[in-house]
Amino acid sequence: MVAALFLGSGVFWTLTYVLIIHRGFRDHTYGMPVVALCANLSWEFIFTVVRPPGGVQHVVDAVWLGLDVIIAVTVLRYGPREFPGVPRTLFFGGLAVTLALSYLAVDLVSREFDAGAGSYAAFGQNLMMSALFLAMLTARYGRWLRTGPGGTAPAAGALAGQSVWIAAAKLVGTGLASLGSWRGGDYAGSSVLAYLYVATALLDLAYLVAVPVVGAAARRRGDAVPAAAAPATAAPARPSPAS
């Protein structure tokens, strides 16, 4: 039963990554918050290369690492345009520093609290990721409100890089992992993990509800904005009557 839960989590998180990649390239943006991506890359590198587990989980971690590298390509390609006031060199420098700090954080949490394993780090960064997805949705909708209605951006731009399917796959994937960890026995007495399970599920549910709500609100605002009136053309002057 526990193995089936973790296998299901692997399938749904793989689907989440694939959907994020598809939506990112389609919308010319990235679909995972940058800090969350740095944490994911760090976790997956550590538990694929540095301290790999045995069995199927090692294969799953390697697949996730490869998919997150593709998501990183969307950040490198489209990320600077999400921060138009930031020079490209500063953006890429900040990205490198964030990745280094994320690696250290994941590794230290793993060694300090989990004897080198990845559960505390994984569920902790899942909570962070769930909050960041909500923040990204809010930020992109706010940007669309400033540039979209009455302009050239379609209502779909309010959900750039995001979709209900991504939200649903993420919710199910993390929920199955939480159930597997809870039933697995190794962390049965951890109140910290219990809090992380519940808090992440609540934020994921909020995100699943918020995505269609924002999409509907954007469509309503877009439909309510009248089309720009065409510039009036001057009527041809009548010839003066002959005197």
C-alpha positions in Angstrom: 0.0 0.0 0.0 2.7 2.4 1.0 4.7 1.6 -2.2 1.6 2.2 -4.3 1.1 5.6 -2.7 4.7 6.7 -3.4 4.5 5.3 -6.9 1.3 7.3 -7.5 3.0 10.4 -6.1 5.8 9.9 -8.6 3.4 9.6 -11.5 1.4 12.7 -10.6 4.5 14.8 -9.9 6.0 13.7 -13.2 2.8 14.8 -14.8 3.0 18.1 -13.0 6.5 18.8 -14.3 5.5 17.8 -17.9 2.4 20.2 -17.8 4.6 23.0 -16.4 7.1 22.5 -19.2 4.3 22.5 -21.9 2.6 25.5 -20.5 5.8 27.4 -20.0 7.0 27.0 -23.6 3.5 27.7 -24.9 3.1 30.9 -23.0 6.7 32.0 -23.3 7.3 32.1 -19.6 8.2 29.7 -16.7 5.6 27.8 -14.8 7.4 27.2 -11.5 8.4 29.9 -9.1 12.2 30.5 -9.3 13.0 29.9 -5.6 10.9 26.7 -5.7 12.7 25.5 -8.8 16.1 26.1 -7.1 15.0 24.1 -4.1 13.7 21.3 -6.3 16.9 21.1 -8.4 19.0 21.0 -5.2 16.9 18.2 -3.6 16.9 16.2 -6.7 20.6 16.6 -7.4 21.4 15.6 -3.8 19.2 12.5 -3.8 20.1 11.5 -7.4 23.8 12.0 -7.4 25.2 12.8 -3.9 23.1 10.5 -1.6 20.9 8.4 -3.9 18.4 6.1 -2.4 18.0 2.5 -3.6 15.3 1.0 -5.8 12.6 2.8 -7.9 12.9 6.0 -6.0 16.3 6.6 -7.4 14.9 6.3 -10.9 12.0 8.7 -10.1 14.4 11.2 -8.6 16.6 11.1 -11.7 13.5 11.6 -14.0 12.4 14.6 -11.9 15.9 16.1 -12.0 15.9 15.9 -15.8 12.5 17.5 -16.0 13.4 20.3 -13.6 16.5 21.0 -15.8 14.1 21.6 -18.7 12.0 23.9 -16.5 15.3 25.7 -15.7 15.7 26.3 -19.4 12.4 28.1 -19.5 13.6 30.3 -16.6 16.9 31.1 -18.3 15.1 31.8 -21.6 12.0 33.7 -20.4 12.9 34.8 -16.9 14.5 38.2 -17.6 11.3 39.4 -19.2 9.4 38.7 -16.0 11.6 41.3 -14.3 11.9 44.1 -16.8 13.5 46.5 -14.4 16.3 44.1 -13.5 19.4 43.9 -15.7 20.0 40.5 -17.2 23.3 40.1 -15.6 21.8 40.8 -12.2 18.9 38.3 -12.8 21.3 35.5 -13.8 23.6 36.3 -10.9 20.7 36.3 -8.4 19.6 33.0 -9.9 23.0 31.5 -9.3 23.1 32.7 -5.7 19.6 31.5 -5.0 20.5 28.0 -6.4 23.7 27.9 -4.2 21.8 28.9 -1.1 19.0 26.4 -1.8 21.5 23.6 -2.1 23.0 24.4 1.2 19.6 24.8 2.9 18.4 21.4 1.6 21.6 19.6 2.5 21.9 21.1 6.0 18.2 20.4 6.8 18.7 16.8 5.5 21.8 16.2 7.6 20.7 18.1 10.8 17.1 16.8 11.1 16.8 13.7 9.0 20.1 11.8 9.3 20.9 12.6 5.6 17.5 11.5 4.3 15.2 13.8 2.4 11.7 13.8 3.9 11.9 16.9 6.1 13.5 18.9 3.4 11.1 17.6 0.7 7.9 18.4 2.7 9.3 21.7 3.9 10.0 22.9 0.5 6.7 21.6 -0.7 5.0 23.9 1.7 7.1 26.8 0.5 6.4 25.9 -3.1 2.6 25.8 -2.6 2.8 29.3 -1.1 4.9 30.6 -4.0 2.5 29.2 -6.6 -0.2 31.3 -5.0 2.1 34.3 -5.0 3.0 33.8 -8.6 -0.7 33.6 -9.6 -1.4 36.8 -7.7 1.6 38.6 -9.2 0.8 37.6 -12.8 -2.9 38.5 -12.5 -1.9 41.9 -11.1 0.4 42.5 -14.0 -2.3 41.5 -16.4 -4.7 44.0 -14.8 -2.1 46.7 -15.4 -1.4 45.7 -19.0 -4.1 43.4 -20.3 -7.6 44.8 -20.2 -8.0 47.4 -22.9 -4.6 46.5 -24.2 -3.3 43.7 -26.5 -2.8 40.9 -23.9 -5.5 38.2 -24.0 -7.2 37.1 -20.8 -5.2 33.9 -20.9 -2.2 36.0 -20.0 -3.5 36.3 -16.5 -2.8 32.6 -16.1 0.6 32.6 -18.0 2.5 29.4 -17.2 -0.4 28.0 -15.0 -3.4 25.8 -15.4 -6.0 23.9 -13.4 -4.4 20.7 -14.5 -1.1 21.7 -13.0 -2.8 22.6 -9.8 -4.7 19.3 -9.6 -1.7 17.1 -10.4 0.4 18.9 -7.8 -2.3 18.5 -5.2 -2.7 14.8 -5.8 1.0 14.1 -6.1 1.9 15.8 -2.8 -1.2 14.3 -1.1 -0.2 10.8 -2.1 3.4 11.4 -0.9 2.0 12.7 2.4 -0.2 9.7 2.9 2.7 7.4 2.0 5.0 9.1 4.5 2.3 9.0 7.2 1.5 5.4 6.8 5.1 4.3 6.2 5.9 4.3 9.9 9.3 5.9 9.9 7.9 9.4 10.7 4.7 8.3 12.5 5.4 10.5 15.6 6.6 13.6 13.8 4.3 16.6 14.6 6.4 18.7 12.3 5.7 16.5 9.3 2.0 16.2 10.2 1.8 20.0 10.2 3.6 20.1 6.8 1.2 17.5 5.3 -1.9 19.5 6.3 -0.6 23.0 5.6 0.6 22.0 2.2 -2.7 20.3 1.3 -4.6 23.5 2.4 -2.5 25.7 0.2 -2.7 23.3 -2.7 -6.5 23.3 -2.4 -6.5 27.1 -2.3 -4.4 27.2 -5.5 -6.7 24.7 -7.2 -9.6 27.0 -6.4 -7.8 30.2 -7.2 -6.7 29.3 -10.7 -10.2 29.0 -12.3 -11.4 32.0 -10.2 -8.6 34.2 -11.6 -9.2 32.9 -15.1 -12.9 33.6 -14.9 -12.3 37.1 -13.5 -9.8 37.9 -16.3 -12.3 36.8 -18.9 -15.1 38.9 -17.4 -12.8 42.0 -17.3 -11.6 41.4 -20.8 -15.2 41.1 -22.1 -16.2 44.2 -20.2 -13.6 46.4 -21.9 -15.1 47.9 -25.0 -13.1 47.7 -28.2 -11.1 50.8 -29.0 -13.0 53.1 -31.2 -11.6 53.5 -34.7 -10.3 56.9 -35.4 -13.0 59.0 -37.1 -12.2 59.9 -40.7 -13.0 63.4 -41.8 -15.9 63.7 -44.2 -14.9 64.9 -47.7 -15.5 68.6 -48.1 -18.4 69.6 -50.3 -17.6 71.7 -53.3 -18.6 75.2 -53.0 -21.6 76.2 -55.1 -20.8 78.2 -58.1 -21.3 81.8 -57.6 
